[in-house]
Amino acid sequence: MKIAQNTVVTVNYKLSDAQNNLIEEGVQPMVYLHGGYENTLPKIEEELDGKEAGYATTLQVEPEDAFGDYDAELVKVEDRKLLPEPLEVGMQFEGMADGADDEPMIFTVTEIADDKVVLDGNHPLAGMALRFELSVIDVRDATAEEIAHGHVHGAHGHHHGEDEGGDEGEAGDHFRSQPLH
């Protein structure tokens, strides 16, 4: 089956920077709903469109097509007393960029000094050209429910059910979130 609108794609991946320094090697495959649902980068969808299981490629994605250029204006220094303790580098908080009336964004603690904390609102991969090694391992038709919800259900996808609040402690959910004012 060819990858097309409303197919579920399972792909093994390895992510490196443009100098081939490993950033992440997918322990589990990435599974996404293909067709503009924003479940993966558009350049990845563009590359995989029309391909089948067994297809493998290396794709370089420039910052403007990945996580954007690094924006120094998204870095702010806050008084440490405004943040909860214990405080560690790498923790993330929800807040607003200076002068922004948009959506709240996630800030990462990048430095802690005596009474000041540096918070960075840039995505950790902002400003980087990224190299993806991709290998398609499966393609299937999406279910009507997956299409309606705009994402994959089941293994390595999103789960709905009565225990939706039970995802605490899952990999990727290791940071504390606290609103900033």
WOSUL-V987141 format. One record per backbone hydrogen bond with DSSP energy under -1.0 kcal/mol. NH is the residue of the N-H (numbers start at 1). CO is the residue of the C=O. E is the energy in kcal/mol with one decimal. If there is no record, write none. Layout:
BEGIN
NH&CO&E + NH&CO&E
END
This chain:
BEGIN
3&51&-3.2 + 6&34&-2.3 + 7&4&-1.2 + 8&140&-3.3 + 9&32&-2.8 + 10&138&-2.7 + 11&30&-2.9 + 12&135&-2.7 + 14&133&-1.4 + 15&24&-3.8 + 16&131&-2.7 + 17&21&-1.9 + 20&17&-2.2 + 23&15&-3.1 + 24&15&-2.2 + 26&13&-1.6 + 30&11&-2.9 + 32&9&-2.2 + 34&7&-3.0 + 45&41&-1.9 + 46&42&-2.8 + 47&43&-2.0 + 48&44&-2.2 + 49&45&-1.7 + 50&3&-2.9 + 51&48&-2.4 + 54&136&-3.0 + 55&52&-2.1 + 57&134&-2.3 + 59&132&-2.9 + 61&130&-3.3 + 65&62&-2.0 + 66&63&-1.7 + 68&63&-2.8 + 74&71&-2.2 + 75&72&-1.5 + 76&119&-2.9 + 78&117&-2.7 + 80&115&-2.6 + 82&79&-1.8 + 83&80&-2.0 + 90&109&-2.7 + 91&88&-1.8 + 93&107&-2.6 + 95&105&-2.8 + 100&97&-2.3 + 105&95&-3.7 + 107&93&-3.5 + 108&120&-2.5 + 109&91&-2.9 + 110&118&-2.5 + 111&118&-1.1 + 113&116&-2.9 + 117&78&-2.5 + 118&111&-2.6 + 119&76&-3.3 + 120&108&-2.5 + 121&74&-2.7 + 126&123&-2.4 + 127&68&-3.6 + 128&125&-1.6 + 130&61&-3.0 + 131&16&-3.3 + 132&59&-3.2 + 133&14&-2.8 + 134&57&-3.0 + 135&12&-2.1 + 136&55&-2.9 + 137&10&-2.9 + 138&10&-1.6 + 140&8&-1.9 + 142&6&-2.3 + 147&143&-2.2 + 148&144&-2.4 + 149&145&-2.3 + 150&146&-1.7 + 151&146&-1.3 + 157&154&-2.7 + 158&152&-3.1 + 164&161&-1.2 + 166&163&-2.5 + 170&167&-1.9 + 173&170&-2.1 + 180&94&-1.6
END
